[in-house]
């Protein structure tokens, strides 16, 4: 376990170049993969095996996908957010403070999850507000 006053990272998690707000401790659980271009608020909880992946390939017909340009889209995660076990967050998403992403969910690109909203499913969609 790698511990800082504002961040705990389990030993078998992969964390790229991220920005973490200092304050209440954010916890990155075992098996997590967090790529570059991610901003994380304070007091965020990442469940086991959750993924935040900010890159994708273009898919132009007639060209090998592996040879096409890689596209990066930042992910912003607010304060007091819970990313459930096995959830996948793709690029371009903004998850506002107090939000919850359910276990096993896939949040496809370019969504805004509002404050205190609970989203779940594959594809991930709004379920209800936190009480």
PyMOL CGO cylinders between C-alpha atoms (Angstrom):
from pymol import cmd
from pymol.cgo import CYLINDER

trace = [
    CYLINDER, 0.00, 0.00, 0.00, 1.35, 3.41, -0.99, 0.3, 1, 1, 1, 1, 1, 1,
    CYLINDER, 1.35, 3.41, -0.99, 0.09, 6.06, 1.40, 0.3, 1, 1, 1, 1, 1, 1,
    CYLINDER, 0.09, 6.06, 1.40, 0.21, 9.81, 1.35, 0.3, 1, 1, 1, 1, 1, 1,
    CYLINDER, 0.21, 9.81, 1.35, -1.82, 12.08, 3.64, 0.3, 1, 1, 1, 1, 1, 1,
    CYLINDER, -1.82, 12.08, 3.64, -4.38, 12.56, 0.84, 0.3, 1, 1, 1, 1, 1, 1,
    CYLINDER, -4.38, 12.56, 0.84, -4.06, 9.33, -1.18, 0.3, 1, 1, 1, 1, 1, 1,
    CYLINDER, -4.06, 9.33, -1.18, -3.87, 5.56, -0.61, 0.3, 1, 1, 1, 1, 1, 1,
    CYLINDER, -3.87, 5.56, -0.61, -2.98, 3.34, -3.57, 0.3, 1, 1, 1, 1, 1, 1,
    CYLINDER, -2.98, 3.34, -3.57, -3.09, -0.45, -3.29, 0.3, 1, 1, 1, 1, 1, 1,
    CYLINDER, -3.09, -0.45, -3.29, 0.14, -2.13, -4.41, 0.3, 1, 1, 1, 1, 1, 1,
    CYLINDER, 0.14, -2.13, -4.41, -1.30, -3.91, -7.46, 0.3, 1, 1, 1, 1, 1, 1,
    CYLINDER, -1.30, -3.91, -7.46, -3.10, -0.88, -8.89, 0.3, 1, 1, 1, 1, 1, 1,
    CYLINDER, -3.10, -0.88, -8.89, -1.80, 0.99, -11.95, 0.3, 1, 1, 1, 1, 1, 1,
    CYLINDER, -1.80, 0.99, -11.95, -1.99, 4.76, -11.81, 0.3, 1, 1, 1, 1, 1, 1,
    CYLINDER, -1.99, 4.76, -11.81, -0.82, 7.01, -14.66, 0.3, 1, 1, 1, 1, 1, 1,
    CYLINDER, -0.82, 7.01, -14.66, -0.12, 10.74, -14.54, 0.3, 1, 1, 1, 1, 1, 1,
    CYLINDER, -0.12, 10.74, -14.54, -3.12, 11.94, -12.56, 0.3, 1, 1, 1, 1, 1, 1,
    CYLINDER, -3.12, 11.94, -12.56, -4.00, 15.04, -10.56, 0.3, 1, 1, 1, 1, 1, 1,
    CYLINDER, -4.00, 15.04, -10.56, -5.42, 14.38, -7.07, 0.3, 1, 1, 1, 1, 1, 1,
    CYLINDER, -5.42, 14.38, -7.07, -6.93, 17.12, -4.93, 0.3, 1, 1, 1, 1, 1, 1,
    CYLINDER, -6.93, 17.12, -4.93, -5.38, 17.18, -1.47, 0.3, 1, 1, 1, 1, 1, 1,
    CYLINDER, -5.38, 17.18, -1.47, -7.79, 16.92, 1.44, 0.3, 1, 1, 1, 1, 1, 1,
    CYLINDER, -7.79, 16.92, 1.44, -9.76, 13.89, 2.61, 0.3, 1, 1, 1, 1, 1, 1,
    CYLINDER, -9.76, 13.89, 2.61, -8.04, 10.67, 1.58, 0.3, 1, 1, 1, 1, 1, 1,
    CYLINDER, -8.04, 10.67, 1.58, -8.84, 9.17, -1.81, 0.3, 1, 1, 1, 1, 1, 1,
    CYLINDER, -8.84, 9.17, -1.81, -8.55, 5.36, -1.93, 0.3, 1, 1, 1, 1, 1, 1,
    CYLINDER, -8.55, 5.36, -1.93, -7.53, 3.46, -5.07, 0.3, 1, 1, 1, 1, 1, 1,
    CYLINDER, -7.53, 3.46, -5.07, -8.32, -0.21, -4.45, 0.3, 1, 1, 1, 1, 1, 1,
    CYLINDER, -8.32, -0.21, -4.45, -6.54, -3.35, -5.68, 0.3, 1, 1, 1, 1, 1, 1,
    CYLINDER, -6.54, -3.35, -5.68, -6.61, -4.15, -9.38, 0.3, 1, 1, 1, 1, 1, 1,
    CYLINDER, -6.61, -4.15, -9.38, -7.57, -0.60, -10.42, 0.3, 1, 1, 1, 1, 1, 1,
    CYLINDER, -7.57, -0.60, -10.42, -6.27, 0.90, -13.65, 0.3, 1, 1, 1, 1, 1, 1,
    CYLINDER, -6.27, 0.90, -13.65, -6.28, 4.69, -13.92, 0.3, 1, 1, 1, 1, 1, 1,
    CYLINDER, -6.28, 4.69, -13.92, -4.66, 6.08, -17.06, 0.3, 1, 1, 1, 1, 1, 1,
    CYLINDER, -4.66, 6.08, -17.06, -3.24, 9.55, -17.72, 0.3, 1, 1, 1, 1, 1, 1,
    CYLINDER, -3.24, 9.55, -17.72, -5.36, 12.72, -17.99, 0.3, 1, 1, 1, 1, 1, 1,
    CYLINDER, -5.36, 12.72, -17.99, -7.55, 12.10, -14.94, 0.3, 1, 1, 1, 1, 1, 1,
    CYLINDER, -7.55, 12.10, -14.94, -8.38, 14.71, -12.29, 0.3, 1, 1, 1, 1, 1, 1,
    CYLINDER, -8.38, 14.71, -12.29, -9.60, 13.28, -8.98, 0.3, 1, 1, 1, 1, 1, 1,
    CYLINDER, -9.60, 13.28, -8.98, -11.28, 15.19, -6.15, 0.3, 1, 1, 1, 1, 1, 1,
    CYLINDER, -11.28, 15.19, -6.15, -10.91, 14.48, -2.46, 0.3, 1, 1, 1, 1, 1, 1,
    CYLINDER, -10.91, 14.48, -2.46, -12.44, 11.56, -0.59, 0.3, 1, 1, 1, 1, 1, 1,
    CYLINDER, -12.44, 11.56, -0.59, -13.00, 9.47, -3.74, 0.3, 1, 1, 1, 1, 1, 1,
    CYLINDER, -13.00, 9.47, -3.74, -13.36, 5.68, -3.41, 0.3, 1, 1, 1, 1, 1, 1,
    CYLINDER, -13.36, 5.68, -3.41, -12.38, 3.38, -6.29, 0.3, 1, 1, 1, 1, 1, 1,
    CYLINDER, -12.38, 3.38, -6.29, -13.74, -0.16, -5.85, 0.3, 1, 1, 1, 1, 1, 1,
    CYLINDER, -13.74, -0.16, -5.85, -11.59, -3.18, -6.73, 0.3, 1, 1, 1, 1, 1, 1,
    CYLINDER, -11.59, -3.18, -6.73, -10.78, -3.67, -10.43, 0.3, 1, 1, 1, 1, 1, 1,
    CYLINDER, -10.78, -3.67, -10.43, -12.31, -0.36, -11.52, 0.3, 1, 1, 1, 1, 1, 1,
    CYLINDER, -12.31, -0.36, -11.52, -10.91, 1.26, -14.66, 0.3, 1, 1, 1, 1, 1, 1,
    CYLINDER, -10.91, 1.26, -14.66, -10.61, 4.87, -15.81, 0.3, 1, 1, 1, 1, 1, 1,
    CYLINDER, -10.61, 4.87, -15.81, -9.39, 4.78, -19.41, 0.3, 1, 1, 1, 1, 1, 1,
    CYLINDER, -9.39, 4.78, -19.41, -8.88, 8.05, -21.27, 0.3, 1, 1, 1, 1, 1, 1,
    CYLINDER, -8.88, 8.05, -21.27, -7.60, 6.90, -24.67, 0.3, 1, 1, 1, 1, 1, 1,
    CYLINDER, -7.60, 6.90, -24.67, -9.22, 5.37, -27.74, 0.3, 1, 1, 1, 1, 1, 1,
    CYLINDER, -9.22, 5.37, -27.74, -8.38, 4.75, -31.39, 0.3, 1, 1, 1, 1, 1, 1,
    CYLINDER, -8.38, 4.75, -31.39, -9.98, 6.28, -34.43, 0.3, 1, 1, 1, 1, 1, 1,
    CYLINDER, -9.98, 6.28, -34.43, -12.01, 3.80, -36.48, 0.3, 1, 1, 1, 1, 1, 1,
    CYLINDER, -12.01, 3.80, -36.48, -11.68, 5.03, -40.07, 0.3, 1, 1, 1, 1, 1, 1,
    CYLINDER, -11.68, 5.03, -40.07, -12.70, 2.32, -42.54, 0.3, 1, 1, 1, 1, 1, 1,
    CYLINDER, -12.70, 2.32, -42.54, -9.92, 1.11, -44.84, 0.3, 1, 1, 1, 1, 1, 1,
    CYLINDER, -9.92, 1.11, -44.84, -7.08, 1.75, -42.37, 0.3, 1, 1, 1, 1, 1, 1,
    CYLINDER, -7.08, 1.75, -42.37, -5.83, -0.66, -39.74, 0.3, 1, 1, 1, 1, 1, 1,
    CYLINDER, -5.83, -0.66, -39.74, -7.20, 0.52, -36.41, 0.3, 1, 1, 1, 1, 1, 1,
    CYLINDER, -7.20, 0.52, -36.41, -3.86, -0.13, -34.71, 0.3, 1, 1, 1, 1, 1, 1,
    CYLINDER, -3.86, -0.13, -34.71, -2.23, 2.37, -37.12, 0.3, 1, 1, 1, 1, 1, 1,
    CYLINDER, -2.23, 2.37, -37.12, -4.75, 5.15, -36.54, 0.3, 1, 1, 1, 1, 1, 1,
    CYLINDER, -4.75, 5.15, -36.54, -4.38, 8.14, -34.27, 0.3, 1, 1, 1, 1, 1, 1,
    CYLINDER, -4.38, 8.14, -34.27, -4.93, 7.65, -30.55, 0.3, 1, 1, 1, 1, 1, 1,
    CYLINDER, -4.93, 7.65, -30.55, -7.43, 10.10, -29.09, 0.3, 1, 1, 1, 1, 1, 1,
    CYLINDER, -7.43, 10.10, -29.09, -7.16, 11.21, -25.45, 0.3, 1, 1, 1, 1, 1, 1,
    CYLINDER, -7.16, 11.21, -25.45, -10.09, 12.67, -23.51, 0.3, 1, 1, 1, 1, 1, 1,
    CYLINDER, -10.09, 12.67, -23.51, -9.71, 13.88, -19.94, 0.3, 1, 1, 1, 1, 1, 1,
    CYLINDER, -9.71, 13.88, -19.94, -11.89, 12.48, -17.13, 0.3, 1, 1, 1, 1, 1, 1,
    CYLINDER, -11.89, 12.48, -17.13, -12.81, 14.72, -14.20, 0.3, 1, 1, 1, 1, 1, 1,
    CYLINDER, -12.81, 14.72, -14.20, -14.03, 13.17, -10.94, 0.3, 1, 1, 1, 1, 1, 1,
    CYLINDER, -14.03, 13.17, -10.94, -15.35, 15.46, -8.19, 0.3, 1, 1, 1, 1, 1, 1,
    CYLINDER, -15.35, 15.46, -8.19, -15.19, 15.10, -4.41, 0.3, 1, 1, 1, 1, 1, 1,
    CYLINDER, -15.19, 15.10, -4.41, -16.88, 12.27, -2.44, 0.3, 1, 1, 1, 1, 1, 1,
    CYLINDER, -16.88, 12.27, -2.44, -17.44, 10.05, -5.50, 0.3, 1, 1, 1, 1, 1, 1,
    CYLINDER, -17.44, 10.05, -5.50, -17.74, 6.26, -5.29, 0.3, 1, 1, 1, 1, 1, 1,
    CYLINDER, -17.74, 6.26, -5.29, -16.72, 4.22, -8.33, 0.3, 1, 1, 1, 1, 1, 1,
    CYLINDER, -16.72, 4.22, -8.33, -18.04, 0.68, -7.72, 0.3, 1, 1, 1, 1, 1, 1,
    CYLINDER, -18.04, 0.68, -7.72, -16.06, -2.53, -8.14, 0.3, 1, 1, 1, 1, 1, 1,
    CYLINDER, -16.06, -2.53, -8.14, -15.33, -3.40, -11.75, 0.3, 1, 1, 1, 1, 1, 1,
    CYLINDER, -15.33, -3.40, -11.75, -16.80, -0.18, -13.16, 0.3, 1, 1, 1, 1, 1, 1,
    CYLINDER, -16.80, -0.18, -13.16, -15.30, 1.18, -16.38, 0.3, 1, 1, 1, 1, 1, 1,
    CYLINDER, -15.30, 1.18, -16.38, -15.13, 4.95, -16.97, 0.3, 1, 1, 1, 1, 1, 1,
    CYLINDER, -15.13, 4.95, -16.97, -14.16, 6.00, -20.51, 0.3, 1, 1, 1, 1, 1, 1,
    CYLINDER, -14.16, 6.00, -20.51, -12.73, 9.33, -21.71, 0.3, 1, 1, 1, 1, 1, 1,
    CYLINDER, -12.73, 9.33, -21.71, -14.52, 12.65, -21.79, 0.3, 1, 1, 1, 1, 1, 1,
    CYLINDER, -14.52, 12.65, -21.79, -16.66, 12.03, -18.71, 0.3, 1, 1, 1, 1, 1, 1,
    CYLINDER, -16.66, 12.03, -18.71, -17.28, 14.47, -15.88, 0.3, 1, 1, 1, 1, 1, 1,
    CYLINDER, -17.28, 14.47, -15.88, -18.47, 12.90, -12.64, 0.3, 1, 1, 1, 1, 1, 1,
    CYLINDER, -18.47, 12.90, -12.64, -19.58, 15.62, -10.25, 0.3, 1, 1, 1, 1, 1, 1,
    CYLINDER, -19.58, 15.62, -10.25, -19.25, 15.59, -6.45, 0.3, 1, 1, 1, 1, 1, 1,
    CYLINDER, -19.25, 15.59, -6.45, -21.27, 13.09, -4.46, 0.3, 1, 1, 1, 1, 1, 1,
    CYLINDER, -21.27, 13.09, -4.46, -22.01, 10.85, -7.45, 0.3, 1, 1, 1, 1, 1, 1,
    CYLINDER, -22.01, 10.85, -7.45, -22.00, 7.04, -7.41, 0.3, 1, 1, 1, 1, 1, 1,
    CYLINDER, -22.00, 7.04, -7.41, -21.17, 4.76, -10.35, 0.3, 1, 1, 1, 1, 1, 1,
    CYLINDER, -21.17, 4.76, -10.35, -22.50, 1.24, -9.67, 0.3, 1, 1, 1, 1, 1, 1,
    CYLINDER, -22.50, 1.24, -9.67, -20.38, -1.90, -9.65, 0.3, 1, 1, 1, 1, 1, 1,
    CYLINDER, -20.38, -1.90, -9.65, -19.78, -3.40, -13.08, 0.3, 1, 1, 1, 1, 1, 1,
    CYLINDER, -19.78, -3.40, -13.08, -21.09, -0.33, -14.90, 0.3, 1, 1, 1, 1, 1, 1,
    CYLINDER, -21.09, -0.33, -14.90, -19.66, 0.98, -18.18, 0.3, 1, 1, 1, 1, 1, 1,
    CYLINDER, -19.66, 0.98, -18.18, -19.81, 4.77, -18.46, 0.3, 1, 1, 1, 1, 1, 1,
    CYLINDER, -19.81, 4.77, -18.46, -19.24, 5.36, -22.18, 0.3, 1, 1, 1, 1, 1, 1,
    CYLINDER, -19.24, 5.36, -22.18, -17.62, 8.57, -23.46, 0.3, 1, 1, 1, 1, 1, 1,
    CYLINDER, -17.62, 8.57, -23.46, -18.72, 12.16, -22.97, 0.3, 1, 1, 1, 1, 1, 1,
    CYLINDER, -18.72, 12.16, -22.97, -21.31, 12.12, -20.18, 0.3, 1, 1, 1, 1, 1, 1,
    CYLINDER, -21.31, 12.12, -20.18, -21.88, 14.50, -17.30, 0.3, 1, 1, 1, 1, 1, 1,
    CYLINDER, -21.88, 14.50, -17.30, -22.95, 12.72, -14.12, 0.3, 1, 1, 1, 1, 1, 1,
    CYLINDER, -22.95, 12.72, -14.12, -24.58, 15.35, -11.90, 0.3, 1, 1, 1, 1, 1, 1,
    CYLINDER, -24.58, 15.35, -11.90, -23.98, 16.01, -8.22, 0.3, 1, 1, 1, 1, 1, 1,
    CYLINDER, -23.98, 16.01, -8.22, -25.31, 13.23, -5.95, 0.3, 1, 1, 1, 1, 1, 1,
    CYLINDER, -25.31, 13.23, -5.95, -26.62, 11.20, -8.89, 0.3, 1, 1, 1, 1, 1, 1,
    CYLINDER, -26.62, 11.20, -8.89, -26.44, 7.40, -8.89, 0.3, 1, 1, 1, 1, 1, 1,
    CYLINDER, -26.44, 7.40, -8.89, -25.73, 5.83, -12.28, 0.3, 1, 1, 1, 1, 1, 1,
    CYLINDER, -25.73, 5.83, -12.28, -25.41, 2.12, -13.11, 0.3, 1, 1, 1, 1, 1, 1,
    CYLINDER, -25.41, 2.12, -13.11, -25.64, -0.43, -15.89, 0.3, 1, 1, 1, 1, 1, 1,
    CYLINDER, -25.64, -0.43, -15.89, -24.06, -1.27, -19.22, 0.3, 1, 1, 1, 1, 1, 1,
    CYLINDER, -24.06, -1.27, -19.22, -24.35, 1.21, -20.74, 0.3, 1, 1, 1, 1, 1, 1,
    CYLINDER, -24.35, 1.21, -20.74, -24.40, 3.28, -17.57, 0.3, 1, 1, 1, 1, 1, 1,
    CYLINDER, -24.40, 3.28, -17.57, -27.45, 5.52, -17.09, 0.3, 1, 1, 1, 1, 1, 1,
    CYLINDER, -27.45, 5.52, -17.09, -29.07, 7.66, -14.40, 0.3, 1, 1, 1, 1, 1, 1,
    CYLINDER, -29.07, 7.66, -14.40, -31.00, 5.67, -11.75, 0.3, 1, 1, 1, 1, 1, 1,
    CYLINDER, -31.00, 5.67, -11.75, -31.79, 8.02, -8.89, 0.3, 1, 1, 1, 1, 1, 1,
    CYLINDER, -31.79, 8.02, -8.89, -30.48, 10.70, -6.53, 0.3, 1, 1, 1, 1, 1, 1,
    CYLINDER, -30.48, 10.70, -6.53, -28.58, 9.96, -3.31, 0.3, 1, 1, 1, 1, 1, 1,
    CYLINDER, -28.58, 9.96, -3.31, -30.78, 10.41, -0.28, 0.3, 1, 1, 1, 1, 1, 1,
]
cmd.load_cgo(trace, "trace")
